[in-house]
Amino acid sequence: MKPDVKVPIAAFSKKYNLSPREQDVLRLMIDRVVNAEDISQKLGISQNTVRIHVKNINNKVGARSKTEILSAFIDFLESYYERILSGGAQEPHQVPT
């Protein structure tokens, strides 16, 4: 069973100012859809557009690859849930610092 990551994705996206379409690409990457062809088919956009979205996410997150994007999300997720478990939970729409 996969944990629900909708709220952390929204918080991560807010922190890094990701566009709605960049969020769509991120969600698919988190769901293990990582190559441009598969993402483009799922979203109904060109592979080149997918590459542009990934490049934009890289720039905003400070990553150099899809692997680094996912690593940054995992780090964010760990701190997000650590904060909740330590009693410092914030409203779901707020971004942990």
C-alpha positions as CSV (number, residue, x, y, z in Angstrom):
1,M,0.0,0.0,0.0
2,K,1.4,3.4,-1.0
3,P,1.3,6.2,1.5
4,D,-0.8,9.2,0.5
5,V,1.6,11.9,-0.7
6,K,-0.9,14.5,-2.1
7,V,-0.5,16.9,0.7
8,P,3.4,16.7,0.8
9,I,3.4,17.1,-3.0
10,A,1.4,20.2,-2.7
11,A,3.7,21.5,0.1
12,F,6.8,20.6,-1.9
13,S,5.3,22.3,-5.0
14,K,4.5,25.4,-3.1
15,K,8.0,25.6,-1.5
16,Y,9.6,25.4,-5.0
17,N,6.9,27.3,-6.8
18,L,6.1,24.5,-9.3
19,S,3.5,25.1,-11.9
20,P,0.4,22.9,-12.1
21,R,1.9,21.0,-15.0
22,E,5.2,20.6,-13.3
23,Q,3.3,19.1,-10.4
24,D,1.7,16.7,-12.8
25,V,5.1,15.6,-14.0
26,L,6.4,15.3,-10.4
27,R,3.4,13.1,-9.4
28,L,4.0,10.7,-12.3
29,M,7.7,10.6,-11.4
30,I,6.8,9.7,-7.8
31,D,4.5,7.0,-9.3
32,R,7.5,5.5,-11.1
33,V,6.6,6.9,-14.5
34,V,10.0,8.5,-15.3
35,N,10.7,8.4,-19.0
36,A,9.6,11.3,-21.2
37,E,7.7,9.1,-23.6
38,D,5.5,7.5,-20.9
39,I,4.9,10.9,-19.1
40,S,4.0,12.5,-22.4
41,Q,1.5,9.8,-23.2
42,K,-0.1,10.0,-19.7
43,L,-0.4,13.8,-19.9
44,G,-1.2,14.2,-23.6
45,I,1.8,16.5,-24.2
46,S,4.9,16.1,-26.3
47,Q,8.1,14.5,-25.1
48,N,9.9,17.8,-25.6
49,T,7.4,19.6,-23.4
50,V,8.0,16.9,-20.7
51,R,11.7,17.6,-21.0
52,I,11.1,21.3,-20.5
53,H,9.0,20.7,-17.4
54,V,11.7,18.4,-16.0
55,K,14.3,21.1,-16.7
56,N,12.2,23.7,-15.0
57,I,11.7,21.4,-12.0
58,N,15.5,20.8,-11.9
59,N,16.2,24.5,-11.9
60,K,13.6,25.3,-9.2
61,V,14.7,22.4,-6.9
62,G,18.4,22.8,-7.5
63,A,18.7,19.3,-9.0
64,R,20.5,18.0,-12.1
65,S,18.5,14.9,-12.8
66,K,15.2,13.2,-12.2
67,T,16.9,11.1,-9.6
68,E,18.0,14.2,-7.7
69,I,14.4,15.6,-8.0
70,L,13.1,12.5,-6.4
71,S,15.8,12.5,-3.8
72,A,14.9,16.1,-2.9
73,F,11.3,15.1,-2.6
74,I,12.2,12.2,-0.3
75,D,14.3,14.5,1.9
76,F,11.3,16.9,2.0
77,L,8.9,14.1,2.8
78,E,11.1,12.8,5.7
79,S,11.3,16.3,7.2
80,Y,7.5,16.8,6.6
81,Y,6.5,13.7,8.5
82,E,9.2,14.1,11.1
83,R,7.7,17.5,11.9
84,I,4.2,16.0,12.2
85,L,5.4,13.1,14.4
86,S,7.3,15.5,16.7
87,G,4.1,17.4,17.4
88,G,5.1,20.4,15.3
89,A,2.5,19.6,12.7
90,Q,1.4,22.5,10.5
91,E,-1.8,22.9,8.5
92,P,-1.5,20.6,5.4
93,H,-1.3,23.6,3.1
94,Q,1.7,25.1,4.9
95,V,5.3,24.4,3.9
96,P,7.6,23.0,6.6
97,T,10.8,25.1,7.0
